[in-house]
Amino acid sequence: MERPYWHDGAIEYQIPKSFPLLRKTANKWSRLLYLLTTRIDKLLAPPPGRDALVQEIITEGQNHSDFAEAVRTTDQIMSRVTDCAGPIPIVLFESGTTASPFLPAIKGIAARHGMHFVEALPRAVDIEEGKGRRLYSSDGVHWNSAGHRLVAGVLARFIRENNLVQPLPQ
C-alpha cells in the first residue's frame, strides 16, 4: 500500500517495498496480485526477535546512520504535530521495546516537544510477557486481544491520572 514518507519537509506517498510498479498495480487493480505480494512479504519477513537490522541498531546505538536519520525524521514530524495540535495534549508511547537506543530516542523526542510520555507501557508489556502471557498474534508483531486490552488499560490509566481528558458535562 502507498504510505506517507517525510522527505525534505514534505509528505510524499510511496510504495515502501521493491517492485513499486507491480505493487501499485496490485493495490489498484488486482486483489489477487495484492494478495500474492502481501503473502510474499510475510514469507520473507524475519521471525520476531531475529531481525538483523534491529540487532544491528541495538549494537551500534545512536551511531547507526539509518537509525539516527529515522530519529531526526521522527523529530521533525513530531514538531509539525505539536504545532498543529496547539494546546491539545499529545500522549506518546513506545509499546514494543525497552531496548536502547529505541526507548531513549522516543522519550527524548517526547521531552523535546513537550509531549506526555507513557513510561509504564513498555515495562507493563515486559512484565506480562515475563509471566508467560501471550500478547501478540501469530505473526509475533501485532497485538492479539490480550495485548490490546493491556495497552488500552495502561493508556487509559495514564490519561486519567494526568487529567488529560475533561469529564463530559452531566
C-alpha positions as CSV (number, residue, x, y, z in Angstrom):
1,M,0.0,0.0,0.0
2,E,1.1,3.6,-0.6
3,R,2.3,5.1,2.7
4,P,3.3,8.7,3.7
5,Y,7.0,9.4,3.9
6,W,8.7,12.6,5.1
7,H,11.1,13.9,2.5
8,D,12.7,17.4,2.7
9,G,10.0,18.8,4.9
10,A,7.0,17.5,2.9
11,I,4.9,14.3,2.7
12,E,5.3,12.0,-0.3
13,Y,3.2,8.9,-0.8
14,Q,5.3,5.9,-1.9
15,I,5.1,2.1,-2.1
16,P,7.6,1.0,0.6
17,K,9.0,-2.2,-0.9
18,S,10.7,-3.5,-4.0
19,F,8.8,-3.6,-7.4
20,P,6.8,-0.4,-6.7
21,L,5.0,-0.5,-10.1
22,L,3.9,-4.1,-9.6
23,R,2.7,-3.2,-6.1
24,K,0.9,-0.1,-7.2
25,T,-0.8,-2.2,-9.9
26,A,-1.7,-4.8,-7.3
27,N,-3.2,-2.2,-4.9
28,K,-5.3,-0.5,-7.5
29,W,-6.4,-3.2,-9.9
30,S,-5.9,-6.7,-8.8
31,R,-6.9,-8.2,-5.5
32,L,-5.2,-11.5,-6.4
33,L,-1.9,-9.7,-7.2
34,Y,-2.3,-7.7,-3.9
35,L,-2.9,-11.0,-2.0
36,L,0.2,-12.6,-3.5
37,T,2.5,-9.6,-2.9
38,T,1.4,-9.3,0.8
39,R,1.9,-13.1,1.3
40,I,5.4,-12.9,-0.2
41,D,6.2,-10.1,2.2
42,K,5.1,-12.3,5.2
43,L,7.2,-15.2,3.9
44,L,10.3,-13.1,3.5
45,A,9.9,-11.2,6.9
46,P,12.4,-12.2,9.6
47,P,10.9,-14.1,12.6
48,P,10.2,-11.9,15.6
49,G,13.4,-11.2,17.6
50,R,15.6,-12.2,14.7
51,D,15.6,-9.0,12.6
52,A,19.2,-8.4,11.6
53,L,18.6,-4.6,11.3
54,V,17.1,-4.3,14.7
55,Q,20.1,-6.2,16.2
56,E,22.5,-4.0,14.3
57,I,20.8,-0.9,15.7
58,I,20.9,-2.2,19.2
59,T,24.6,-3.0,18.8
60,E,25.6,0.4,17.2
61,G,23.0,2.5,19.1
62,Q,22.8,6.2,18.1
63,N,25.8,5.7,15.9
64,H,23.8,3.6,13.4
65,S,23.3,6.1,10.5
66,D,19.9,4.9,9.4
67,F,18.6,4.9,12.9
68,A,20.0,8.4,13.5
69,E,18.2,9.6,10.3
70,A,15.0,7.9,11.5
71,V,15.2,9.8,14.8
72,R,15.8,13.1,13.0
73,T,12.8,12.5,10.7
74,T,10.6,11.5,13.6
75,D,11.6,14.6,15.5
76,Q,10.7,16.8,12.5
77,I,7.3,15.1,12.2
78,M,6.6,15.5,15.9
79,S,7.5,19.2,15.6
80,R,4.8,19.5,13.0
81,V,2.3,17.5,15.1
82,T,2.8,19.7,18.2
83,D,2.5,22.9,16.0
84,C,-0.8,21.6,14.6
85,A,-2.1,20.4,18.0
86,G,-1.6,23.7,19.7
87,P,-2.8,23.4,23.3
88,I,-4.2,19.9,22.9
89,P,-2.1,17.4,25.0
90,I,-0.2,14.8,23.0
91,V,0.5,11.4,24.5
92,L,3.4,9.5,23.1
93,F,4.2,5.9,23.9
94,E,6.5,3.0,23.0
95,S,4.9,-0.3,23.3
96,G,7.3,-2.6,21.5
97,T,10.6,-2.5,23.4
98,T,12.6,-1.1,26.3
99,A,15.8,-1.7,24.4
100,S,18.3,1.0,23.8
101,P,18.5,3.1,21.7
102,F,14.8,2.8,20.7
103,L,13.2,3.8,24.1
104,P,15.6,6.6,24.9
105,A,15.2,8.1,21.4
106,I,11.4,8.2,21.6
107,K,11.5,9.6,25.2
108,G,13.9,12.3,24.0
109,I,11.5,13.3,21.2
110,A,8.6,13.5,23.6
111,A,10.6,15.6,26.0
112,R,11.8,18.0,23.3
113,H,8.3,18.6,22.1
114,G,6.5,18.8,25.5
115,M,4.6,15.6,24.9
116,H,3.4,13.3,27.7
117,F,5.3,10.0,27.6
118,V,3.7,6.8,29.0
119,E,6.7,5.4,30.9
120,A,4.8,2.5,32.3
121,L,3.7,0.9,29.0
122,P,6.9,-0.9,27.8
123,R,7.5,-2.2,31.4
124,A,3.9,-3.5,31.6
125,V,4.4,-5.4,28.4
126,D,7.7,-6.8,29.6
127,I,6.2,-7.8,32.9
128,E,3.2,-9.6,31.3
129,E,5.5,-11.4,28.8
130,G,7.7,-12.4,31.7
131,K,4.7,-14.1,33.3
132,G,4.3,-16.1,30.1
133,R,1.2,-14.2,28.9
134,R,0.8,-14.1,25.1
135,L,0.2,-10.6,23.9
136,Y,0.9,-10.9,20.2
137,S,-0.9,-12.5,17.3
138,S,0.5,-15.5,15.4
139,D,2.8,-13.2,13.3
140,G,4.6,-12.2,16.5
141,V,4.4,-8.5,15.6
142,H,0.8,-7.3,16.0
143,W,-1.2,-7.4,19.3
144,N,-3.8,-10.0,20.0
145,S,-6.9,-9.2,22.1
146,A,-5.0,-9.6,25.4
147,G,-2.2,-7.2,24.1
148,H,-4.8,-4.6,23.0
149,R,-6.5,-4.8,26.4
150,L,-3.2,-4.4,28.3
151,V,-2.1,-1.4,26.2
152,A,-5.6,0.2,26.4
153,G,-5.6,-0.2,30.2
154,V,-2.2,1.3,30.7
155,L,-3.0,4.3,28.3
156,A,-6.4,4.9,29.9
157,R,-4.9,4.9,33.4
158,F,-2.2,7.4,32.3
159,I,-4.7,9.7,30.7
160,R,-6.9,9.6,33.8
161,E,-4.0,10.1,36.3
162,N,-2.7,13.0,34.3
163,N,-6.1,14.7,33.9
164,L,-5.7,14.8,30.1
165,V,-9.4,14.4,29.3
166,Q,-12.1,16.6,30.7
167,P,-15.2,14.9,32.1
168,L,-18.3,15.2,30.0
169,P,-20.9,17.6,31.3
170,Q,-23.8,16.0,33.1
